[in-house]
């Protein structure tokens, strides 16, 4: 059988090309695929260092290494992202990946309704430096199908967990200049405490579980930004295996 492997962020460099078509025996697992890639892929970096802490997906859903693959499956190699849910989003949710500038002011106004006592916005902006290095621009990329699903789930969970009425969550992709909005989260609620708590939880959760990566280009070079660690049940350990 044959599966399609997608690398994201630094994993794209390690694979040498993305996507990669890999032939496997029927009934092969994600772990067997990973071993196949470890021996055959173009090694830009020591594999052990790269594989530690990554997560895996199958058909845009997080996957355990024991999962059995089927012909035509799409497997993602997901480095840490820079980055009880409802089955479907409640009606008053907006999540979006876009390559267009984010209209923060318009989204803030659109979120307001008469029943709201508070609207809280988190506006993530491209700054002009990182750890003293002058930034020229950022490039954001995503596993778009999977990222859209994860954003829907986070927004839905925030509505249930914090009792807020509305969530908007928009993330830019592509090249962003200094001063542009990279991510905007707007939460509307009857009470300010719930809106604040939901907004903080959403950005923290997005950075840990939504597969979006950024490459920072400075005046003296470029690097993939180190991301937030995946939860232990998703991340690979030092030997390329999930934590038990």
N, C-alpha and C positions, 0 to 999 in steps of 0.2 A: 504494500500500500504506500501511498505518498501523502505527506503532510506539508503544509506551507508554514514557514517560520518567519516571523517578523521580529526584527530587533529595533529597539527604541533607545534614544540617547546614546550613551557610550557603547551599548550593546550592538548598535548598528555598525560602529567602527570595528568591533571584535569579530562580527560575522564576516565582514569584508564585502557583503552585499546584502540587500534586504528588499524584497523577500527572498528566502532560500527554499527550494523544493528539496525535501529529504525523503529518501526511500527507506521504509522500515518493514520489518516482518509484521504480519497480522497479529493483533493483540499486544503490540508494543505499548509500553507505558511512557508517560512524560519523562520519567527518570532515564529510561533507555534512550529516548530522543536526546536528552541533555548529554549523555555520555557519547553518543554519536557525534554531536556537534563539538564536544570538547576535543575529540581526536581529529576531526576533519576540517574545522573552521579555520579561517585565516586568523592567526594569533597576533593581534596588535599589542596585547598586554598579557601578563600572566593570567591564565584563566581563573585560577583559584581566587585571586583578588577581585576579579570582576563578578564572579558568580556569587560570592558571599553577599547576602542581603537582598538579592533580586527576588522577584516574585514571578510566577508563571501564569499564563492564561490559556484557556482553550475555548475557541469560538467566543472571544470577548467576555469570558467569565473567569474569575480567579480559579486556579486549579491546583490540586495536590499532585505531587509527583507520582503517586500510585494510580492516578487516573489512566484508564486505558484509552488509547487513541484509535480513531477510525479514519478510513480513507477520506481525504479531502478536508480534514480538520485544519483550523488555523491556530497556530500556537504563537503566543507572544512572550518575548523575553523582556521583562519589565524592571529596569533599575529603579531604586527608590525615587519617588516623584518629587519635583521641585514645586515635589510635590507635592434587632427585630425591625426590618424595614417593611414599608408597605409594598404590596405587589405592583401597584401603579401609582403615579403621582396624583395627589389631590388636585382639584380643579384650579386653585389659585397658586400655581407654581410656574415659573419661567426659568428654564435652564437652556443655555446656548453656548456653543463654540462658534467663534466668528473671526474672520480675518479683516473685518472692518473696525474702525475706531468705535469705542464704546461711548454711547451718549449717556453719561452718568446723571446729569441733571434731569433729563427727560425720564429716565427710569425711576428716579427718586419721586418725581411728581406723579408718575403713573401708578406707583405702588400705593398711594394714599387713598383711604376711604374714610367715611364718616365715623365708623366704629373704632378706628385706630386711635390709640393714645400716644403711640410712638412709632416712628420709622427710623431704623438704624441702618446706616450704610457703611460698608467697608470698601474703600477704594484703594486697591493695590497699584502703586505707581512705579515705573522704571526710574530708579535713581541714577545719579551720575557717577557713582563709584561703588566698589565692593572691596572691603578690606584694604582701602588705600589705593586701589588700582582704578584708573579713570575709565569709565564705561563709554563705549561708542554706541552700542546697540545690543539688544537681546533678540534671540530667535527662539520661539516657542513651537514645539511640535507635540502631537498627541496621538495615542491610539484612539482615533476619534469615535468609533463605534462603542468601544468599551468606556471611554471617558464620559460620553453622553449618558450611558446607562448609570454609571456611578453617580453622576451629578443629579440625575432624577431621583435616585434612591436616597442620597443625602438630603436633598430638599424635602422629600416626603417624610423622612425620619425626623427632621427638624420640626416640621409642623406637628407631628405627634408628640415628640419628646418634650418640646417646650410650649406647646399650645399656641403657637403663633398663627396668624391668619394667612400671611403671604410670604413667599420667598422668591426672590429673583437671584440667579447666579449665572454670570456671564464671564467667559474667559476668552481672551484674545489668543490667536495663533499667528504664526508668521513672524515677520521682523517688526520690532517695536523700537522707537526712538526714546531717548531720555525724556521723561515727563508724561509719557503716554500711560493710560490705564491698562494694566495687564489683566486684572480680575476685579469684578464688581459684584458685591453681595448686598442685597437690600432685603431687610426683614421688617414687616409691618405687624404690629400686635396691639392689643388693647392696653398692654402694660409694658413699661419700659424695661423692667428687669428681664422679662422673657425675651424681648427683642435683642437686648445686649448679649444675653447668654447664647441665644441661637446663632447670632452673627459670629461670635467667637468660636463656637463649636464647629460651625460650617467651614470657616477658613482653615482651622486646624485640621479638620477631617479631610478637606479637599487636598491639602498639602501632603497627607499621608497615603491616601488611597485612590485618588483620581490620576490616571496615567497621562500626565502632562510633564514635559521636561523642557528645560531652558538651557540654551548655550549662550554664554556671556562673551562678547567680543570687546576687548580692551585695547588701549593704544599700543600695548606691548604683547598681545597674543589673545588666544581664545581658549575657553574651557567649558565643559559641561558642568553645570552647577551641581554640587553635592546636594542630594535630596534628603527629605525626612525618612527615617527608617520605617519600613513596612511593619505592620503588627507581626508578632512572632509566629503566628499560625500560617502566615503567607510567605515569609522570607526564607531563603535558603541559608543554611548554616555554613561553617567554614569548609566542610567537605562537599558542598554542593547538594545538601539534603535539607529537608524541612526539619525545624525543631519539633521534637516529640511533645 
